[in-house]
Amino acid sequence: MNDMAPALLSLMMIAAIALAIGGVVQMRRREKRGWLMLVAALVIFGNVLIRAL
């Protein structure tokens, strides 16, 4: 990995956490976007796991 990779992985994790929190908030309001945000967060988490290995 290059010297920029740890910073990018950290930003991706922050974005995934923000998406997960936003998804939960949207689901509590009974909006369909909540599921989409949670799925996007899971995809980002998966990308971080793959890149970190």
MODELLER restraints for C-alpha pairs under 7 A, 6 or more apart:
rsr = mdl.restraints
at = mdl.atoms
rsr.add(forms.Gaussian(group=physical.xy_distance, feature=features.Distance(at['CA:9:A'], at['CA:48:A']), mean=6.16, stdev=0.5))
rsr.add(forms.Gaussian(group=physical.xy_distance, feature=features.Distance(at['CA:12:A'], at['CA:44:A']), mean=6.75, stdev=0.5))
rsr.add(forms.Gaussian(group=physical.xy_distance, feature=features.Distance(at['CA:13:A'], at['CA:45:A']), mean=6.87, stdev=0.5))
rsr.add(forms.Gaussian(group=physical.xy_distance, feature=features.Distance(at['CA:16:A'], at['CA:41:A']), mean=4.49, stdev=0.5))
rsr.add(forms.Gaussian(group=physical.xy_distance, feature=features.Distance(at['CA:16:A'], at['CA:44:A']), mean=5.93, stdev=0.5))
rsr.add(forms.Gaussian(group=physical.xy_distance, feature=features.Distance(at['CA:16:A'], at['CA:45:A']), mean=6.52, stdev=0.5))
rsr.add(forms.Gaussian(group=physical.xy_distance, feature=features.Distance(at['CA:17:A'], at['CA:41:A']), mean=6.96, stdev=0.5))
rsr.add(forms.Gaussian(group=physical.xy_distance, feature=features.Distance(at['CA:19:A'], at['CA:37:A']), mean=5.53, stdev=0.5))
rsr.add(forms.Gaussian(group=physical.xy_distance, feature=features.Distance(at['CA:19:A'], at['CA:38:A']), mean=6.51, stdev=0.5))
rsr.add(forms.Gaussian(group=physical.xy_distance, feature=features.Distance(at['CA:19:A'], at['CA:41:A']), mean=5.54, stdev=0.5))
rsr.add(forms.Gaussian(group=physical.xy_distance, feature=features.Distance(at['CA:20:A'], at['CA:37:A']), mean=6.45, stdev=0.5))
rsr.add(forms.Gaussian(group=physical.xy_distance, feature=features.Distance(at['CA:20:A'], at['CA:38:A']), mean=5.21, stdev=0.5))
rsr.add(forms.Gaussian(group=physical.xy_distance, feature=features.Distance(at['CA:20:A'], at['CA:41:A']), mean=5.65, stdev=0.5))
rsr.add(forms.Gaussian(group=physical.xy_distance, feature=features.Distance(at['CA:23:A'], at['CA:34:A']), mean=3.97, stdev=0.5))
rsr.add(forms.Gaussian(group=physical.xy_distance, feature=features.Distance(at['CA:23:A'], at['CA:35:A']), mean=6.36, stdev=0.5))
rsr.add(forms.Gaussian(group=physical.xy_distance, feature=features.Distance(at['CA:23:A'], at['CA:37:A']), mean=4.89, stdev=0.5))
rsr.add(forms.Gaussian(group=physical.xy_distance, feature=features.Distance(at['CA:23:A'], at['CA:38:A']), mean=5.30, stdev=0.5))
rsr.add(forms.Gaussian(group=physical.xy_distance, feature=features.Distance(at['CA:24:A'], at['CA:34:A']), mean=6.19, stdev=0.5))
rsr.add(forms.Gaussian(group=physical.xy_distance, feature=features.Distance(at['CA:26:A'], at['CA:33:A']), mean=6.55, stdev=0.5))
rsr.add(forms.Gaussian(group=physical.xy_distance, feature=features.Distance(at['CA:26:A'], at['CA:34:A']), mean=4.63, stdev=0.5))
rsr.add(forms.Gaussian(group=physical.xy_distance, feature=features.Distance(at['CA:27:A'], at['CA:34:A']), mean=4.75, stdev=0.5))
